[in-house]
Amino acid sequence: MPASASLTAFAALPDDARLWLVAFDRPVAAGRLAPEVDALLGRWRHKGVEYRGSWTLLEDRILAIAEPTLASNPSGCAIDGMLRGVRQLAERLGLGLLDPQEVLARLPEGLRAFARADLEARLADGTLVGGTPVLDLALLTLGDLRKGRFERPLAATWIGRKYKIQAPVSAGA
């Protein structure tokens, strides 16, 4: 994870806290999101249970929400309600959300999303290679984020396994 990403909002949460990563279609200032996300998490309740979610913005476009009790006592309805709230706040702010099935890669010109159906062509034309950094929006726990599993070379992801992409050989090897 880049040094610019701050996880201080999650300092009090355990590694097994449940994590959601939602990508916006373009960068957004955390200050613009703050009133909306704070309000959403402040009213996050289901069937009398009050959830204690925390959030931060990664890469200026990925909303990271972590909540400790849903890891051990999951509630699909509570999760659906929170994600519905994220979609609604994105609409109010004029932001689009990336399809969770898209692959977000770090290219020299910045982050770019690729549809899964387009991966084979991008691998063939060299846009994506084994060493291309890929952001994993499917992480499930805060510990995974803390341990650096958010950004990995394409060859070390499911894409590398599916398309049999080898990790690049380092010059010192």
C-alpha atoms as a printed R data frame, in Angstrom:
    type eleno elety resid chain resno       x       y       z
1   ATOM     1    CA   MET     A     1   0.000   0.000   0.000
2   ATOM     2    CA   PRO     A     2   1.371   3.433  -0.865
3   ATOM     3    CA   ALA     A     3   2.790   5.495   1.969
4   ATOM     4    CA   SER     A     4   0.094   8.125   1.335
5   ATOM     5    CA   ALA     A     5  -2.642   5.771   2.539
6   ATOM     6    CA   SER     A     6  -3.518   6.304   6.178
7   ATOM     7    CA   LEU     A     7  -5.072   3.611   8.334
8   ATOM     8    CA   THR     A     8  -5.161   5.697  11.524
9   ATOM     9    CA   ALA     A     9  -8.980   5.708  11.410
10  ATOM    10    CA   PHE     A    10  -8.771   1.969  12.090
11  ATOM    11    CA   ALA     A    11  -6.194   2.117  14.897
12  ATOM    12    CA   ALA     A    12  -8.637   0.916  17.591
13  ATOM    13    CA   LEU     A    13 -10.026  -1.946  15.501
14  ATOM    14    CA   PRO     A    14  -8.762  -5.539  15.614
15  ATOM    15    CA   ASP     A    15  -7.224  -7.271  12.609
16  ATOM    16    CA   ASP     A    16 -10.287  -9.502  12.249
17  ATOM    17    CA   ALA     A    17 -12.631  -6.514  11.744
18  ATOM    18    CA   ARG     A    18 -14.719  -7.031   8.589
19  ATOM    19    CA   LEU     A    19 -13.609  -4.818   5.693
20  ATOM    20    CA   TRP     A    20 -15.361  -3.441   2.620
21  ATOM    21    CA   LEU     A    21 -13.567  -1.624  -0.181
22  ATOM    22    CA   VAL     A    22 -15.736   0.355  -2.592
23  ATOM    23    CA   ALA     A    23 -14.114   2.158  -5.530
24  ATOM    24    CA   PHE     A    24 -15.435   5.383  -7.001
25  ATOM    25    CA   ASP     A    25 -15.057   6.007 -10.715
26  ATOM    26    CA   ARG     A    26 -12.802   8.999 -10.109
27  ATOM    27    CA   PRO     A    27 -10.884  10.688  -7.285
28  ATOM    28    CA   VAL     A    28 -12.810  12.510  -4.578
29  ATOM    29    CA   ALA     A    29 -11.655  14.558  -1.596
30  ATOM    30    CA   ALA     A    30 -12.078  12.859   1.773
31  ATOM    31    CA   GLY     A    31 -13.493  16.139   3.115
32  ATOM    32    CA   ARG     A    32 -16.287  15.965   0.555
33  ATOM    33    CA   LEU     A    33 -17.134  12.408   1.616
34  ATOM    34    CA   ALA     A    34 -16.807  12.948   5.366
35  ATOM    35    CA   PRO     A    35 -20.250  14.409   6.176
36  ATOM    36    CA   GLU     A    36 -22.031  11.744   4.133
37  ATOM    37    CA   VAL     A    37 -20.012   8.741   5.309
38  ATOM    38    CA   ASP     A    38 -19.992   9.898   8.941
39  ATOM    39    CA   ALA     A    39 -23.798  10.270   8.834
40  ATOM    40    CA   LEU     A    40 -24.216   6.854   7.189
41  ATOM    41    CA   LEU     A    41 -22.044   5.059   9.725
42  ATOM    42    CA   GLY     A    42 -23.585   7.030  12.590
43  ATOM    43    CA   ARG     A    43 -27.014   5.593  11.787
44  ATOM    44    CA   TRP     A    44 -25.833   2.081  10.891
45  ATOM    45    CA   ARG     A    45 -28.190  -0.164  12.847
46  ATOM    46    CA   HIS     A    46 -30.179  -3.292  12.207
47  ATOM    47    CA   LYS     A    47 -32.651  -5.051  14.498
48  ATOM    48    CA   GLY     A    48 -31.478  -3.114  17.536
49  ATOM    49    CA   VAL     A    49 -27.771  -3.694  16.917
50  ATOM    50    CA   GLU     A    50 -25.657  -0.570  16.525
51  ATOM    51    CA   TYR     A    51 -22.596  -1.068  14.336
52  ATOM    52    CA   ARG     A    52 -19.338   0.768  15.010
53  ATOM    53    CA   GLY     A    53 -17.887   1.291  11.570
54  ATOM    54    CA   SER     A    54 -14.834   3.407  10.817
55  ATOM    55    CA   TRP     A    55 -13.708   4.600   7.434
56  ATOM    56    CA   THR     A    56 -10.863   6.080   5.447
57  ATOM    57    CA   LEU     A    57 -10.245   6.952   1.826
58  ATOM    58    CA   LEU     A    58  -7.487   5.077   0.009
59  ATOM    59    CA   GLU     A    59  -5.942   6.271  -3.245
60  ATOM    60    CA   ASP     A    60  -8.341   9.263  -3.217
61  ATOM    61    CA   ARG     A    61 -11.059   7.004  -4.635
62  ATOM    62    CA   ILE     A    62 -11.470   3.822  -2.594
63  ATOM    63    CA   LEU     A    63 -13.758   4.003   0.406
64  ATOM    64    CA   ALA     A    64 -12.564   1.559   3.075
65  ATOM    65    CA   ILE     A    65 -15.078   0.731   5.815
66  ATOM    66    CA   ALA     A    66 -14.206  -1.585   8.702
67  ATOM    67    CA   GLU     A    67 -16.491  -2.857  11.446
68  ATOM    68    CA   PRO     A    68 -15.462  -5.248  14.257
69  ATOM    69    CA   THR     A    69 -18.667  -7.065  15.236
70  ATOM    70    CA   LEU     A    70 -19.712  -8.208  11.754
71  ATOM    71    CA   ALA     A    71 -16.670 -10.493  11.504
72  ATOM    72    CA   SER     A    72 -17.989 -12.799  14.227
73  ATOM    73    CA   ASN     A    73 -21.706 -12.032  14.037
74  ATOM    74    CA   PRO     A    74 -22.498 -11.304  10.367
75  ATOM    75    CA   SER     A    75 -25.778  -9.785   9.270
76  ATOM    76    CA   GLY     A    76 -26.420  -9.779   5.547
77  ATOM    77    CA   CYS     A    77 -29.222  -7.258   5.988
78  ATOM    78    CA   ALA     A    78 -26.967  -4.849   7.914
79  ATOM    79    CA   ILE     A    79 -24.246  -5.175   5.285
80  ATOM    80    CA   ASP     A    80 -26.714  -4.700   2.420
81  ATOM    81    CA   GLY     A    81 -28.109  -1.609   4.144
82  ATOM    82    CA   MET     A    82 -24.672  -0.071   4.542
83  ATOM    83    CA   LEU     A    83 -23.719  -0.786   0.921
84  ATOM    84    CA   ARG     A    84 -27.042   0.617  -0.277
85  ATOM    85    CA   GLY     A    85 -26.243   3.751   1.738
86  ATOM    86    CA   VAL     A    86 -22.830   4.001   0.032
87  ATOM    87    CA   ARG     A    87 -24.496   3.767  -3.398
88  ATOM    88    CA   GLN     A    88 -26.969   6.490  -2.404
89  ATOM    89    CA   LEU     A    89 -24.280   8.838  -1.095
90  ATOM    90    CA   ALA     A    90 -22.268   8.312  -4.272
91  ATOM    91    CA   GLU     A    91 -25.333   9.300  -6.323
92  ATOM    92    CA   ARG     A    92 -25.900  12.414  -4.175
93  ATOM    93    CA   LEU     A    93 -22.274  13.432  -4.729
94  ATOM    94    CA   GLY     A    94 -22.404  12.728  -8.470
95  ATOM    95    CA   LEU     A    95 -19.921   9.863  -8.225
96  ATOM    96    CA   GLY     A    96 -20.102   6.533  -9.978
97  ATOM    97    CA   LEU     A    97 -19.088   3.270  -8.342
98  ATOM    98    CA   LEU     A    98 -16.903   0.749 -10.096
99  ATOM    99    CA   ASP     A    99 -18.409  -2.656 -10.669
100 ATOM   100    CA   PRO     A   100 -16.887  -4.897  -7.955
101 ATOM   101    CA   GLN     A   101 -15.976  -7.363 -10.722
102 ATOM   102    CA   GLU     A   102 -13.675  -4.845 -12.407
103 ATOM   103    CA   VAL     A   103  -9.932  -5.097 -11.892
104 ATOM   104    CA   LEU     A   104  -8.202  -1.945 -10.691
105 ATOM   105    CA   ALA     A   105  -4.579  -1.707 -11.827
106 ATOM   106    CA   ARG     A   106  -1.881   0.879 -11.201
107 ATOM   107    CA   LEU     A   107  -0.479   1.978 -14.557
108 ATOM   108    CA   PRO     A   108   2.122   4.711 -15.160
109 ATOM   109    CA   GLU     A   109  -0.692   7.204 -15.863
110 ATOM   110    CA   GLY     A   110  -2.590   6.252 -12.677
111 ATOM   111    CA   LEU     A   111  -5.293   3.831 -11.573
112 ATOM   112    CA   ARG     A   112  -7.348   2.248 -14.327
113 ATOM   113    CA   ALA     A   113 -10.264  -0.157 -14.147
114 ATOM   114    CA   PHE     A   114 -10.560  -3.115 -16.511
115 ATOM   115    CA   ALA     A   115 -13.606  -5.294 -17.103
116 ATOM   116    CA   ARG     A   116 -12.822  -8.966 -16.522
117 ATOM   117    CA   ALA     A   117 -13.888  -9.676 -20.106
118 ATOM   118    CA   ASP     A   118 -11.115  -7.317 -21.303
119 ATOM   119    CA   LEU     A   119  -8.260  -8.847 -19.288
120 ATOM   120    CA   GLU     A   120  -7.079 -11.351 -21.886
121 ATOM   121    CA   ALA     A   121  -6.791  -8.642 -24.562
122 ATOM   122    CA   ARG     A   122  -4.918  -6.299 -22.171
123 ATOM   123    CA   LEU     A   123  -2.511  -9.099 -21.275
124 ATOM   124    CA   ALA     A   124  -1.976  -9.865 -24.974
125 ATOM   125    CA   ASP     A   125  -1.265  -6.235 -25.913
126 ATOM   126    CA   GLY     A   126   1.095  -5.710 -22.952
127 ATOM   127    CA   THR     A   127  -1.056  -3.134 -21.124
128 ATOM   128    CA   LEU     A   128  -1.055  -5.568 -18.195
129 ATOM   129    CA   VAL     A   129   1.967  -7.703 -17.319
130 ATOM   130    CA   GLY     A   130   3.000  -9.910 -14.427
131 ATOM   131    CA   GLY     A   131   4.472  -7.020 -12.476
132 ATOM   132    CA   THR     A   132   1.542  -4.631 -12.918
133 ATOM   133    CA   PRO     A   133   0.290  -3.639  -9.445
134 ATOM   134    CA   VAL     A   134  -3.329  -4.705  -8.922
135 ATOM   135    CA   LEU     A   135  -5.519  -3.450  -6.076
136 ATOM   136    CA   ASP     A   136  -7.545  -6.183  -4.388
137 ATOM   137    CA   LEU     A   137 -10.988  -4.788  -3.609
138 ATOM   138    CA   ALA     A   138 -12.118  -8.188  -2.303
139 ATOM   139    CA   LEU     A   139 -10.109  -8.166   0.944
140 ATOM   140    CA   LEU     A   140 -12.281  -9.367   3.805
141 ATOM   141    CA   THR     A   141 -10.452  -8.251   6.926
142 ATOM   142    CA   LEU     A   142  -8.678  -5.188   8.201
143 ATOM   143    CA   GLY     A   143  -5.677  -7.422   8.949
144 ATOM   144    CA   ASP     A   144  -5.365  -8.211   5.230
145 ATOM   145    CA   LEU     A   145  -5.190  -4.481   4.520
146 ATOM   146    CA   ARG     A   146  -2.653  -3.897   7.293
147 ATOM   147    CA   LYS     A   147  -0.470  -6.771   6.066
148 ATOM   148    CA   GLY     A   148  -0.104  -5.211   2.621
149 ATOM   149    CA   ARG     A   149  -2.397  -7.518   0.701
150 ATOM   150    CA   PHE     A   150  -4.236  -4.571  -0.873
151 ATOM   151    CA   GLU     A   151  -1.729  -4.098  -3.691
152 ATOM   152    CA   ARG     A   152   0.071  -7.020  -5.270
153 ATOM   153    CA   PRO     A   153   1.724  -7.775  -8.606
154 ATOM   154    CA   LEU     A   154  -0.763  -9.155 -11.132
155 ATOM   155    CA   ALA     A   155   1.164 -12.449 -11.281
156 ATOM   156    CA   ALA     A   156   0.444 -12.987  -7.548
157 ATOM   157    CA   THR     A   157  -3.348 -12.596  -7.957
158 ATOM   158    CA   TRP     A   158  -6.125 -14.797  -9.319
159 ATOM   159    CA   ILE     A   159  -5.446 -13.208 -12.725
160 ATOM   160    CA   GLY     A   160  -1.902 -14.560 -12.728
161 ATOM   161    CA   ARG     A   161  -3.168 -18.019 -11.775
162 ATOM   162    CA   LYS     A   162  -5.962 -18.025 -14.367
163 ATOM   163    CA   TYR     A   163  -3.796 -16.812 -17.251
164 ATOM   164    CA   LYS     A   164  -0.603 -18.516 -16.036
165 ATOM   165    CA   ILE     A   165   1.295 -15.216 -15.829
166 ATOM   166    CA   GLN     A   166   4.707 -15.502 -14.244
167 ATOM   167    CA   ALA     A   167   6.146 -12.992 -11.833
168 ATOM   168    CA   PRO     A   168   8.801 -10.829 -13.433
169 ATOM   169    CA   VAL     A   169  12.362 -11.976 -12.858
170 ATOM   170    CA   SER     A   170  14.333  -9.385 -10.918
171 ATOM   171    CA   ALA     A   171  17.643  -8.171 -12.319
172 ATOM   172    CA   GLY     A   172  19.503  -9.461  -9.262
173 ATOM   173    CA   ALA     A   173  18.198 -13.017  -9.577
